Amino acid sequence: MTFKKLSISVSFAVFALYGTLILSLFYYYDGAVFLEALRSSRTLFSIRLSLFTATISTIIAVIVAIPSAYALSRFRFFGRQLIDTMLELPMIVSPVALGAVVLVFFNTPTGTFIQDHGIRFIFTVYGIFLAQFIVTVGIAIRLIKAAMDEIPVRYEEVARTLGASPARAFMTVTLPLCKRGIIASSILTWAKALGEFGATITIAGSMSMKTETIPVAIFMRLASADIEGTVVLVLMLIGIGLGILYGVRLLTGRAVPV
Amino acid sequence: MPKIEVKNITGKVLKDLSLSVGDKEILALVGPNGAGKTTLLNVMAGLTDYSGEVLFDGVNMDRVPPHRRGVGYLFQDLALFPHMNVAANIAYGLKIRRYAPAVISERVDELMDALHIAKLRDRFPYNLSGGEKQRVAIARAIAPFQKILLLDEPTANLDAQTAKYFRSELSVFLRRLEITTVFVIHDLLGAEEMADRIAIMHKGSIEQVAVPGDILFRPRTRVVSEFIGMPNILNCDECTVLSTGLVEVRSGSMRLVLPYEGTAMSKLAISPHDIYISDSKPPGPALNRYTGTITEIIPLRTVVRVKVLVDGNELLAELSRETFDEMKLTAGSNVHLIVKLRRLRYFEV
């Protein structure tokens, strides 16, 4: 077997693994249950809540990520390496652990003050935003930085000599040039936020019709041995996630960098 | 257009460098790789840190950011904005400086006509040839009515023939604009074609700044002399007009026939690259061909320099090591020389 054939075979094997897992869901698929679950107010609430929180937390994460990614991509400053390493935190520490860290923080005097005089995060929808933001912002910065690294600094230097301030050069040259990368990064961030479970359940809890996102709802159904209900929600999550990613791939006309 | 003064500049490779460029002057920075030519342009444009002073018309620019210096810069890699078409690239600086749309449109049209790129208006950079990109980048650099123009290797992306044509066109264009220009170039001949004065740089310092003739005929340091290839300087003892535009020059007992108007030539420089050596008599007319005796052989890394005594003049010729080895030349060998007229330079009284 040639190296080319071997590598293609391995990629198909990975595809087969995921494909088999998805197909196995249909063993417990029941059309009537699917429709019933889809129509239930609890499921619709979970879908709406997940889409809403994932969108808002992605917007906030991207707004924070763009300047951070630009600084890390363009400037050499004290603490840069430290920040860069810290961005790996959501990847090396499990979301549950991150959630636990947030819970501990809100039990410190500073955290208690924020809870009492600012926004209450524990067991509220704001907690979902916070959980999704904490888990995704590092990844968003990483992805957007990768997109910005591909844009030569020289374009900004040209813009500067033509009269553009640093901010104007960024807005008129760098940003439009890495637009595709930012869109692709945002979509992946959104997909990650949509599927976030560990930190969400730790910070916001699993209150039905209040903080029950789709992944939390899946966990709750599984915990009560409702296999059919679980399958319905998993299929929805997969459908939404893959549908959006595929749509973006068609829209941007190239592979979404991961 | 302002006068540029840089005083005691130190930074990156530059070492206590001072230089003055006159109002509307075109100055060439020439030197080997790593001499600091591009760094010096970056200092003038404010794109790199430095210590020392940069003044435009006596006004200190050290704390003025690049976007307020009024310096147009043609980078070696051109860096046309890939997401904009040709017209938008040229108009960029004008839009940033908030010129009225009518002014922008007029200026873009004027520059596109002057640089013969009007038909490229709607094309994107990926659809342009090297020469076309060069023209668009120059138009973009000049467009926002810049006071100073910096060009880093303006013909680097062009083939030799196109580069020569483009240099002469650019030279005329810059003189018409009357814009103070500093440009970096590797090739001394290219510098001579375009510049009012040439600055030879070496290891972060200026070795000599002079008009092209002086660089060639009066190299001030050994570095300059080596960089320009240690030309053979011959005294013109007599200059006789043969016909319009053609003279015979006598130097000692050596006679050369050259294209030249008048009889004011006092010195003549011949590059060692332009003296061809043959161990057998070459065919063809005897014009500008001589016989001589090798007096010294100077082997260098890839080339060999040979001193040949011809009619009382000692000429230095340079040939590749392979050619030298093939001919098995030794000191005392008799050889035939052909002087090509490619890079002859004259010095007049």
Boltz contact constraints between the chains, C-beta under 6 A:
constraints:
  - contact:
      token1: [A, 154]
      token2: [B, 79]
      max_distance: 6.0
  - contact:
      token1: [A, 155]
      token2: [B, 79]
      max_distance: 6.0
  - contact:
      token1: [A, 157]
      token2: [B, 47]
      max_distance: 6.0
  - contact:
      token1: [A, 158]
      token2: [B, 79]
      max_distance: 6.0
  - contact:
      token1: [A, 160]
      token2: [B, 66]
      max_distance: 6.0
  - contact:
      token1: [A, 160]
      token2: [B, 67]
      max_distance: 6.0
  - contact:
      token1: [A, 161]
      token2: [B, 45]
      max_distance: 6.0
  - contact:
      token1: [A, 161]
      token2: [B, 66]
      max_distance: 6.0
  - contact:
      token1: [A, 161]
      token2: [B, 71]
      max_distance: 6.0
  - contact:
      token1: [A, 161]
      token2: [B, 73]
      max_distance: 6.0
  - contact:
      token1: [A, 162]
      token2: [B, 92]
      max_distance: 6.0
  - contact:
      token1: [A, 162]
      token2: [B, 93]
      max_distance: 6.0
  - contact:
      token1: [A, 162]
      token2: [B, 144]
      max_distance: 6.0
  - contact:
      token1: [A, 163]
      token2: [B, 67]
      max_distance: 6.0
  - contact:
      token1: [A, 163]
      token2: [B, 93]
      max_distance: 6.0
  - contact:
      token1: [A, 163]
      token2: [B, 96]
      max_distance: 6.0
  - contact:
      token1: [A, 163]
      token2: [B, 97]
      max_distance: 6.0
  - contact:
      token1: [A, 163]
      token2: [B, 144]
      max_distance: 6.0
  - contact:
      token1: [A, 164]
      token2: [B, 67]
      max_distance: 6.0
  - contact:
      token1: [A, 164]
      token2: [B, 96]
      max_distance: 6.0
  - contact:
      token1: [A, 165]
      token2: [B, 67]
      max_distance: 6.0
  - contact:
      token1: [A, 176]
      token2: [B, 83]
      max_distance: 6.0
  - contact:
      token1: [A, 177]
      token2: [B, 83]
      max_distance: 6.0
